[in-house]
Amino acid sequence: MKVNNEFTAWHPVISGIPQGSVLGLLLFAIFINDLPDPCSNYAEIFLFTGDAKLFEHVRSAEDSAVLQRSCDKLFQWSNQWLLRLNVDKCKVLSLGFKNTTDFTYYLGDINDRIELERTPSVKDLVVVIDCKLKYEDHIKEKINKAYNMLGILGRHLKEMDVDSFISLYKVFVRSHLEYAESIWNPHYMCLLLDDLEKIQKF
């Protein structure tokens, strides 16, 4: 690295990828390309950029044990490739109406295992997914963001013509309401439909 016409000394890089580089994303994709192999023999695994999600239909203690084995394989893979997991960001979310919260999951070695925190909702790609798949928290968050942007536009409304306002509304307000709408589109009448409509009628 060159800083102020001075080069730093060479150091061995034992893991990771160069941050902010053009090839960084490609190198990372190559680096984690084999991650599904050890995990998918047990539970399903979904990868997107830097996120990995393990999934298993848990109906019994045996299913829970399968998911735990997949967690163990994920931890072993991360240790093998010196890619330490941030356990604080690892959560357990149970989807469905049946109670599957009796099972506990861990990450770590046999002598140093950390219990994973169970959460009622988690944000995935800016969509807040709750355990009942009602998306109430997500809709409230989107409404708040849309109103914040409407407040900003409203303060400058007198200085704008209609076409400018419509363009800004579509970019800064409607984009929040339409992002991943096919996933969270409210199918329960109680889910703040009137509040969503008020934003459209501003």
C-alpha positions in Angstrom: 0.0 0.0 0.0 1.2 3.5 -0.9 0.5 6.4 1.5 2.1 9.9 1.1 4.6 8.5 -1.4 5.7 5.8 1.1 5.1 2.1 0.7 4.2 0.0 3.7 6.1 -3.2 4.4 4.9 -6.6 3.0 2.8 -8.7 5.3 1.4 -12.2 4.7 -2.4 -12.3 4.3 -3.7 -15.6 5.8 -7.4 -15.0 5.2 -10.0 -12.5 3.9 -10.1 -10.5 0.8 -8.9 -6.9 -0.1 -11.5 -4.4 1.0 -12.8 -1.9 -1.5 -11.2 -3.6 -4.5 -12.8 -4.3 -7.9 -12.1 -8.0 -7.6 -13.1 -8.2 -3.9 -16.7 -9.4 -4.6 -15.5 -12.0 -7.1 -12.8 -13.3 -4.8 -15.3 -13.5 -1.9 -17.7 -15.5 -4.1 -14.9 -17.9 -5.0 -13.8 -18.1 -1.4 -17.1 -19.3 -0.1 -18.1 -21.3 -3.1 -17.7 -24.6 -1.3 -19.6 -23.6 1.9 -22.8 -25.3 0.9 -21.1 -28.7 0.4 -20.5 -29.7 4.1 -23.8 -28.1 5.3 -26.2 -29.2 2.6 -25.8 -32.9 3.6 -27.9 -32.1 6.6 -30.0 -28.9 6.4 -30.6 -26.7 3.4 -28.4 -23.6 3.1 -29.1 -20.4 1.3 -26.4 -17.9 0.4 -26.6 -14.3 -0.7 -23.5 -12.1 -0.7 -22.2 -12.2 2.8 -25.2 -13.9 4.4 -25.9 -17.6 4.9 -29.1 -19.1 6.2 -29.5 -22.6 7.4 -33.1 -24.0 7.1 -34.7 -27.2 8.3 -38.3 -28.3 8.7 -38.3 -29.1 12.4 -41.0 -31.5 13.5 -39.2 -33.5 16.1 -36.0 -33.7 18.1 -34.4 -35.7 15.3 -35.0 -32.8 12.9 -33.5 -30.4 15.4 -30.4 -32.6 15.7 -30.0 -32.5 11.9 -30.1 -28.7 12.0 -27.6 -28.6 14.9 -25.2 -30.9 12.9 -25.4 -28.5 10.0 -24.5 -25.6 12.4 -21.5 -27.7 13.5 -20.4 -28.2 10.0 -20.7 -24.5 9.3 -18.6 -23.7 12.3 -15.9 -26.3 11.3 -15.8 -24.8 7.8 -15.3 -21.3 9.1 -12.5 -22.5 11.4 -10.8 -24.4 8.6 -10.7 -21.4 6.3 -9.9 -18.9 9.1 -13.2 -17.0 8.5 -14.5 -16.5 12.0 -18.2 -16.2 12.5 -19.7 -13.3 14.4 -21.9 -15.3 16.8 -23.7 -12.1 18.0 -25.2 -11.8 14.5 -26.2 -15.4 14.3 -29.9 -15.8 15.3 -32.6 -18.5 15.4 -36.0 -17.8 13.9 -38.8 -20.3 13.9 -41.5 -19.8 11.3 -45.0 -21.2 11.7 -47.8 -21.5 14.2 -46.7 -24.6 15.9 -44.3 -24.3 18.8 -40.8 -25.2 17.8 -39.1 -23.0 20.3 -38.2 -25.8 22.7 -35.1 -26.6 20.8 -31.8 -24.8 21.4 -28.9 -24.4 18.9 -25.3 -23.8 19.5 -22.1 -22.7 17.7 -18.6 -23.5 18.8 -16.3 -26.3 19.8 -17.5 -29.1 22.1 -15.7 -27.4 25.1 -16.7 -23.9 24.2 -20.3 -23.8 22.8 -22.3 -20.6 22.6 -26.1 -20.7 22.6 -27.6 -18.9 19.7 -30.2 -16.2 20.5 -33.8 -16.9 19.5 -35.5 -13.9 18.0 -39.2 -13.2 17.0 -38.1 -11.3 13.8 -35.1 -10.8 11.7 -34.2 -8.3 8.9 -33.2 -10.0 5.7 -32.4 -7.9 2.7 -34.2 -4.9 4.2 -37.4 -7.0 4.7 -38.3 -7.6 8.4 -39.5 -11.2 8.6 -41.5 -12.2 11.7 -42.2 -15.7 13.1 -45.8 -15.6 12.0 -45.1 -14.2 8.5 -47.5 -11.3 9.1 -44.9 -8.6 8.3 -46.5 -6.1 10.7 -43.2 -4.8 11.9 -42.0 -4.4 8.4 -45.0 -2.5 7.3 -44.7 -0.1 10.3 -41.1 0.5 9.4 -41.9 1.2 5.8 -44.7 3.6 6.8 -42.4 5.5 9.1 -39.7 5.8 6.4 -42.2 6.9 3.9 -43.6 9.6 6.2 -40.1 10.8 7.0 -39.4 11.3 3.3 -42.8 13.0 2.8 -41.9 15.4 5.6 -38.7 16.3 3.8 -40.5 16.8 0.5 -43.3 18.7 2.2 -40.9 21.3 3.6 -39.8 22.1 0.1 -43.1 21.6 -1.7 -43.7 25.4 -2.3 -40.5 25.6 -4.3 -41.4 22.6 -6.5 -43.5 22.2 -9.6 -45.9 19.3 -9.8 -43.7 17.2 -12.2 -40.6 17.6 -9.9 -42.7 16.5 -6.9 -44.1 13.5 -8.6 -40.6 12.4 -9.7 -39.2 12.9 -6.2 -42.2 11.1 -4.7 -41.7 8.1 -6.9 -38.0 7.9 -6.0 -38.0 8.6 -2.3 -41.4 7.5 -1.1 -42.9 5.0 -3.4 -39.7 3.0 -3.7 -40.0 2.2 0.0 -43.6 1.0 -0.4 -42.8 -1.1 -3.5 -39.6 -2.8 -2.5 -40.2 -6.6 -2.2 -43.9 -5.9 -2.2 -44.6 -9.3 -3.6 -43.3 -10.8 -0.4 -44.8 -8.6 2.3 -48.0 -7.4 0.5 -50.5 -7.3 3.4 -53.1 -10.1 3.2 -54.5 -9.3 6.7 -57.0 -6.4 6.7 -55.8 -5.4 10.2 -52.3 -4.7 8.9 -52.3 -1.0 8.7 -53.9 -0.8 5.2 -55.5 2.6 5.9 -52.0 4.0 6.9 -50.6 2.7 3.6 -53.4 4.2 1.7 -52.9 7.6 3.4 -49.3 7.8 2.1 -50.5 7.2 -1.5 -53.2 9.9 -1.0 -50.7 12.5 0.3 
